[in-house]
Amino acid sequence: GAAAAGETHASVLDFGGSEGLVALPEKVWRCLGGSGAPQGTVRVRYRALPKATKAQFQPVRAGVLERLDDVRAVLEEELMRHCTLSVGDVFTVSAAGEPHDILVQALEPEPACSLVDTDVEVDLRPSVEAEVAQERAQKRAAAAAAVAAQLRSQRAQPSPPT
């Protein structure tokens, strides 16, 4: 399954830190549920990850993909900064000088994968905001249809004699 809340995967970039301390990139800290400056205790363990073959990403806000001049180039540039991804991770791309969060919805062959020395097929979903808006519109339409059906039913019933 996907990484649990407060869980992500990362790779060691540099062994130059102090003994017993791990410096976390902002993206990793955010994926662990942190906010503000990284501080506290994290549990770290080794896990070999398969190379990613497919990924499904979803912008959090509507209109992000339309603001990007070259979606492929922007994603390639950003993904070059990451060694791993986990389902549920959020990474940030810049469009027109503005940061935009991208949610990792799915990965193959597993929910956590390595990006090192691999080509990844990417599928882009409509934004989270767009999906929420569509879901709300469908619920409103269903509710309106139910009311209309109820009114038709009431009109079809014969009136009691007076």
Secondary structure, DSSP 8 states (H G I E B T S, - for coil): ----TT----------S-TT-----HHHHHHTT--SS--S----------B--EEEEEESSTTHHHH-S-HHHHHHHHHTT-SEEETT-EEEEEETTEEEEEEEEEEESSSEEE-TT---EEEE---HHHHHHHHHHHHHHHHHHHHHHHHHHHHHS-----
